[in-house]
Amino acid sequence: MDHLALVDMSSQTGLLQSFLAAIQASVSVLLVLLSGAIAAHMKLIDRGNTKPISKICARIFLPALLITKVGSELHGSSADRYLVIVIWGTAVHIVSFLVGILGHRVLGMPDFVTPAILINNSTSYPLLLITALEDTGILDSLIVTDETTKEAIERAKAYLLVYSTISNCVTFAVGPRLIDSEHAPDEDEEDSKADHANGRQDPATADVEANEETRLLDARLPNSPHPLRRNSFSFSRPRPDKKPQAKPDPRRPCFVPRQRWSHFSPGVKWWFLFILDFFNAPLLGAIIGAVVGLVPPFHRAFFNNSEDGGIFTAWLTSALKSIGGLFVSLPVVVAGVTLFCSTKEARDRNESVMKMPLGTTLYILFVRFIAWPAVSISVIYMLATKTSLLGSDPVLWFCLMLMPAGPSAMKLITLVQVADGTKESEKLISKLLTVSYLISPVLSLTVAGSLLASQAAIPK
């Protein structure tokens, strides 16, 4: 009995330590978020200033981070781990989509419930959380080799980044098509609105950029059941010093001749652009990182010491690491700015931040903070203990359990704008995100549970 009592006390102590460490890490992330809110309150930055920051984060900082993290951690012997992440990430998003559709179609919730459940903050928030966990030392118990905690943390970041690439593809290609797809305005109405907003400017020649805070994509095929959007990476823009052609088609990719594009049927155009929307900057960064990691000469040139053939290590790789490092905290600061501005706007309109559809809000928060953590911890624990499908890396198990959890992505506000959703939907999502990030320290329970489950799954 004394022995059992000691074991039980040790278990409780381990749980308490894990929970306290997870609380510290979550509060650390919340304080970074708060720094953005303070900067906005001091009028050092406003919502308009965050747009170029978000663009450079998505187009330069994140791809650079993916190249260095994925490239350095991915090699022939570890490729199966990343395949597991791709399969898990795909399954998570499919299930999330079905749960969102259930809320919208069956339970009668607003259309934004589907992307709110489908797309969580899978990049900046978990990366910052993992970085904070490094300082607590609680991940040391998951290291089963002679590697250092720093090396394990860097590998965990690579795992999370691969998952975030899948999420980014879903965001760009699927997200805009999920909001207001049935009640979006007709094309003539859109043109009229654009003419009014731009001083009778042809909307096809409007300067539209894909970024985190403004419209990412902009186009719709006539008679299509879904809004058709385009990524500005893949589409030409009119040069300001040249008069645009009469009524150019803004949906046409720059590499497809106009004559050939005009012969495509609406269905072919829809699918062509749908597939094209998957190829965004983060995905290209992940592909480059995979090539660099899996091709031995490239891996050696980018990551070995200079005397061992690392001809790019001291300058190109170092620069990419410095650029990519900016991504970890900067988007969270931007999120703080956005949430503060949204809250201030609601207060200026004499609206309460907490005035939201109770059923919809609880449904989204339940799935994001309770249901998915419980399901992911249980499923990954069973697979890790009963099969060999997940390999023998406890750090991978821990990351897989964390991936589906967490607040919805800040890009939801953008998606509503992209899909021509109502102002009311935009207000509700802003309030939802504010509440989600305020209660984000609840993830401490997920972190502690994932850690204990991963420890328990390690073969004794």
N, C-alpha and C positions, 0 to 999 in steps of 0.2 A: 504493500500500500504506500509506503514511504517513497519507493521508487516511482510509482505511478504518479504520486503527487508532485514529485520533482519534475517529471516529464511534462505534466500538465502546466506547472508553473513556468517552465522554460518555454512552452508553446505560447502561453499568454504573453510572456515578456517579448517574444519574437514578434507576435502580432502587434503589440503596443508600439514597439520600436519601428516596425514597418509603417504603421499608420501615422505615427508622428513625423517620420521622415517624408512620407507622401504628402502630409499636410504642409510641411515646410516647402516642398517643391511646388505644390499648387499655389500657395500664397506668393511664392516668388514670381510665378507666371502672372498672377493677378496684379502684383505691384508693377510689373513691366507694362501691363495693360493700363494701370492707373497713371503711369508716367505720360502716356499719350493723352489721357483725359486732362491731366494737369497742364500739359503744353497747350491744349486747345482752350482751356479755361484762361490761361495767361495770354491768349491770342497770339501765340508764337506760330501756330499752324491752324488751318481750318480745313473743312472738308474738301475744298477745291485744291488745296496744296497736296492732299494725299493722293490725288489721281496720278500725277507723274511718278510719285514714289511707288505706288502700286504697280505701275507699268514696268518700271525698271526692276522691281523685285521679281515680277513674273517672267520677264523676258530676258533678264541678264543674270541677276543674283541666283535665282533658283536653278536655272540650267547649269551655271558654273558649279554650284554645290553638288548637283547630281553627277556631273562629270567626275569630280574629285572623289566623292564618297563612294558612289557605285563603282567607279573605275578602280579605286584602291582596294575595295573589299571583295569585288567579284573576280573569281578565277575559276578554272576548270573544276576544281574539287568542291567549290561552294555554289556552283550554278544551280544545283537541285534545291537549295534553300530559297533562292529567289523565284524559282518556278513555283514553289509552295506558296509564296507570298502573292504571286500573280493569280493562282487558282483561288486562294482564300479571298483576295480582294475582289475578284470577279463574283464569287459566291455571295460575299457580304453585300455588294451593291445590288445584285439581283434580288436578294431577300428584302433589302431595304426598299427597293422600288415597289415590290409587291405589298409590303406593309403600308407604304405611302399611298398606293392605289386603293388599298382597303379603306384607309381613312377618308380618301376623297370620294371614291365611287360608292362605297357601301355605307359609310357613316355620315356622308354628306358634309365633310369638312371642306374648307377652302382649297383651291387647287395648289397653293404654295406648300401644303402639308407634304406633298410627295418629294419635292427637292429638299425641303427642310430635314426630312428623315434620310433621304438618299445621300446628301452631300454634307459630311461633317468636316470640321477643321482638321485635316489629316496631315498638315505640313508644319506650319510655324508653331502651333500650340504644342503638339506632342514633342517636337524637336526641343523646344524650350523646356518642357517638362523633363525630358530625358537628361538634358544638360544640368538642370537643377538637381536631379537625382544623383548625378555623379558626385556632387559635393556632400551628399548625405552618407554615402558609403554603403547604402543598403543593397546595391546590386553586386557587391563582392560575393555574396552567397551563391550567385548564379554562375560564377566563373569556375569551370571544371578543368581548365588547362592552366598552363603556366603564363598565360597572358596577363597583362596589367588591366586595371579597371578602365584606364583611358582607352585602350584598344577595344575592350568590350563595348564601351559607350560609342565609339566611332562605328563599330559594326552595327549597333542598334540603330544609329542614325541612318545608315545605308538601308537597313530593312524598312524603316519608316518612310524613307524617300521613295523607294520603289512602290510602296503602297500608295503614296500620295500621287505618283504619276498616273496610276489607274483612276484615282479620284479626279484628277485634273482633266483627264480625257472625258470622263462622264460629265464634268461641269461644263466644258466647252461644247460638247456635241449633243448631250441629252438634256441638260438643265433648262435651257431656254425653251425647249419644246414641251416642257411639262407645265408651264404656267400660262393660263388664259388661252390655251390652244383652241378652245371651242368658241370663245367670245372675243377673240382678237378682232380689231377693226379691219374692214375691207381694205384692199390695196388703195382704192381711190381715197378713202378716208385718211389713210396714212399719208398719202401724198399731200392732201389738203393741209393736214396738221404740220407736215414738214415745211410746206410753202409758207404757212403762217409764221412758224417759228424762225425760219431762216430768211424772212423778207422776200418771199416768192422765189427763193432759190430752188433749183431742181434738186430733189432729195437724192437723186442718183449721184450727184456730184458733191454731196456734203462730205466734209472731212470727218470720217468716223474712224476712231481708233479703238482697238481692243485693249481693255485694261480692267483693273479690279473694281473701279468705282464708276466708270462710265459705261456706255453700251459696248459690249464685247463684240456683238455680231449684229448684222442688220440686213435682212432681206426676207421675203416670203414668196413662195411660188403661188400663182393664182390657182384657186380651186384646190389647194392642198389642205388636208385636215389639220396640219400642224404648222406653226410659224417656221419659216426657213431662215436660218441665220448663217452668217459667214464669219470666219476668223480673218482679221485684217492682215495676218501674216501671209495669207495665200491669195489676196486679192489686190489688184492694182488700184491705185488712187490717182485721180487726175492731177496733172502738174499745174501749179498755180499760174505759170507763165504761158500756158497754152489754153486756147478756148476748147472746151470739151466738145466731143462729138454729140450730135443730136440724140438725145435719149439713150445714153449708153446703159447697158444692163449691169447694175451693180452686183448682181449675183455671180457673174461670170468670173472664174479664176483667170488670172493673168496669163497662164500657160496654155489655155484652151482658146483656139482661134474663134473669133466671133461668129463666123459663118457656121462652123461645126457646132458651136454651142446652141445656136438657134434651131438646129435640127434635132436636138435632144428633146425627148418628151418630158412633160413636167415630172413624171415619176422618176425618170433617169436622173434628172437634175437634182431632185430631192435626195435620192440615195447617194449621188456623187458628192454633194455638199455635206451630207451627214457623215460620210466616211472621212472626207477631207477635214472636217472640224476636229477629228481626233488628233490630228498631227499638229500639236501646238508646241511652243518652245520648251516646256518642261519635258515632254515626251522625246523631243529631239535630243535634249541634254542627256536623258536616261539612255537613249540608244547609243549616243557617242560614248558615254561612260561604260556601257556594256561591251562595246567594241574594244575600247582601250583596255578594259579589264581582262577580256577573254583572249585577246591576241598577245601572246607572250612578248614579242618585240616591242609592242606599244606599251604594255604594262611596265616593262623594264625601263623604257625611255621616259615614261612619265613619273614613275614612283620609286625607282631605285636611287641609291646614292650616286653622285656624279662619277665617282671612281668605279662604280659597278655598271656603268652604261646609262645612267639617268641623265640624258642630255637635256631634258626639259624640266627636270625636278626643281632646280634652283631658281628658275625664272618663270616659265609658263605655268607649271603646276602650283608654284608658290603664289603667283598672282591670282589664279583661279580659286585657290583656297581662301585668300583674303577677300575676294569679291563674294564668294559663296557664303562666307562667314557672316556677312551683313544680313543675309536673309533670315537667320535664326530668330532675331529679336525684332527687326524692323517692322514686319507685317503685324506683329502683336501691338506695337506702338501705334501703328496706323489704325488698327482695330479700336484701340482706346479712343483715338481722336473721333472716329466715326460714331462710336457709341455715345460719346459725350455730346456731339453735335446733334444726333438724333434725339437724345433725351432733352437737350435744350430747346430744340424745335417743338417737341411735344409740350414742354412746359410753357413756351411762348404762346401756344394755342390753347392753353389752359386744359390740357389733356393729361390724364394720369398715365404714367408708364405702365402701371399694373392693369390698366383697363384694356383687357384683351379677351377674346373668346376663351373661356375657361377650359372647355372640353378639348379644343384644338391644342392649346398650350400644354395642358397636362399630357395629352397623347404624345406630342413631340418630345417633351422632356422625359417622359417615362421611357420611350424607346431609346433615346440617345444616352440617358444617364443610368438607367436601371436594366431594361430588357437586354440591350445589346451586351453590356458588360457581363451579365449573368450567363447569357448564351455563349459568348465567346470564351469565357473562362472555362465553362463546363465542357464545351466541344474540344477546345485545344488540350485541356487536361486529359480527356478520354483518349484522344488521338495520340498524345505523347506517351501515355502509360500503357495503352492496349495495342498500339501499332508502332511501326517504324517509319511511318509516312513523313513525319516531321523531323526526322534526323535526331541528332543528339546534342543540339545546342540549346541550352535553357534560355539564353538571351533571345533567341528566335521565338521560343514559346511565349516568353514574357511580352514581346512586341506584338505577336499575333493576337494576344488577348487584349491589348490596349487599342489596337487599330480601329475597331468599329465604334469605340466609345468617344464621348466628348461632345462639345457644343456644335451646333450647326455652323457651316462656313459663313464668313462675312460676305462672300460673293452672292449670297441669296438676294441681297438688296439689288445688286447689279442684274441678277437674272430676272427679277420682276420688271426692271426697266427695259431689259432686252426684249422680253416677251410682251411688251405693251400692257403689263398688268395695271390694275387700278391704283390710284394713289392710296386708297384705303389699305390695299394689300401691302404696299410698301411701308406704310406706317406700322401695320401689325407686325411685319417681319422685323422692323427696327426694334420694336418693343420686345419681341421674342428673343432676339439676339442679346439685347441688354440683360434680360433676366437670365439667359443661358450662361453668359459669361460671369455674371455676378454669383451664380451658384456653382460655378465650375470647380471650386475646391471640393465639391462632393466626389469628384474623381479620385480623391485620396482613397476612398473605399475600393475603387477599381484597381488602383495601383497596388494597394496592400494585398487585395485578394489575388491579383495576378502574380505578385511576387511569391506569396505563400503557395499558390497552386504550382508554380514553376519549380519551387524548391521541393515540393512533395513529389513531383514527377521525376526528379533526378534519381536514377538507379542507385540504390544503396550498396 
